[in-house]
Amino acid sequence: MRVLKRIAVGLTGLVILAATTLYAGSAWTMSRAPAVALTPITVPHDAASIEEGGRLARITGCRGCHGPNGGGHVLVDDPMLGRVAPPALARVAARDTDAELDRTIRHGITKAGDSLFVMPTKAHRFLADDDRARIIAWIRSLKARPDDVVATTRYGPVARALILAGKLPPSADPATVSPATRPADVGRYFVNVSCAACHKLYEPQPTEDGKQVAPPLAPMGAAYDPTAFRTLLRTGVGMDRRDLGLMKNVARGDLYALTDAEIAAIQGYLTAEASKMPPQ
């Protein structure tokens, strides 16, 4: 009986040690964001800039994650994974300066200097300075509401294990690759600031669940005729009419805000890139 008790005590100690290591190690990893200095940004206040910022916030997925009106949204709530709850943007803006909001959007680093983990920084880092300023102008126009989602993000044991193993990488990226103003080649630009969050240009990209695969953009764009491509980006309905899952949600929730000219430019860029690929 004493042997069994000792075994039970030993196992309990191992479980406690493993849990402590998991939580302490993941907390340390989450706090290891690179040091990125705050840089001044000039935020406009005119109605046209605010409206364009709201449109850009839709195209780049801000409103898809933080709620259609920026009021916050719970994306995942699972005992093992944890809760992913992008906050209400008006409430974030109330505590952050323009420069801090800008650093979060471009580099995935919070006001406290920690890294975010569910933020499409690899796409947002390409947002031009003037477009980020427009998005911040739209955020500043929002007002806190009683129905804002106030739930906070927390990571469960599975998510923490993924963080420790490097399977859930931090969003923080210290590189500055954004131009000062939106470039003339808006096709390449919108691919970088929006599509690149899920897709690669020349090869398939597995999604986070490891099951679905986001197809390579260049050959896909070249395979569609202009009308079908416009339908794809507006409705998420592809040529074979099958359910495209996340793409349908993104198209109907975000990408529909692209203009016809922007969609044509995107397809033109992708078709040109496809022509550079070696024959399959």
Salt bridges, closest charged atoms under 4 A:
GLU52 OE1 - ARG55 NE 2.95
GLU52 OE2 - ARG182 NH2 2.75
ASP77 OD1 - ARG154 NH2 3.73
ASP96 OD1 - ARG95 NE 3.46
ASP98 OD1 - ARG140 NE 2.84
GLU100 OE1 - LYS111 NZ 2.80
ASP102 OD2 - ARG106 NH2 3.76
ASP102 OD1 - ARG132 NE 2.42
ASP129 OD1 - ARG106 NH1 3.74
ASP129 OD1 - ARG132 NH1 2.95
ASP130 OD2 - ARG134 NH1 3.49
ASP131 OD1 - ARG134 NH1 2.57
ASP131 OD2 - ARG182 NE 2.86
ASP147 OD1 - ARG145 NE 3.02
ASP148 OD2 - ARG91 NE 2.92
ASP173 OD2 - ARG125 NH1 3.36
ASP185 OD2 - ARG188 NE 3.62
GLU203 OE2 - LYS200 NZ 3.29
ASP240 OD2 - ARG242 NE 2.83
ASP243 OD2 - LYS248 NZ 3.64
ASP260 OD1 - ARG234 NH2 2.82
GLU262 OE2 - ARG55 NH2 2.82
GLU273 OE2 - LYS276 NZ 2.82
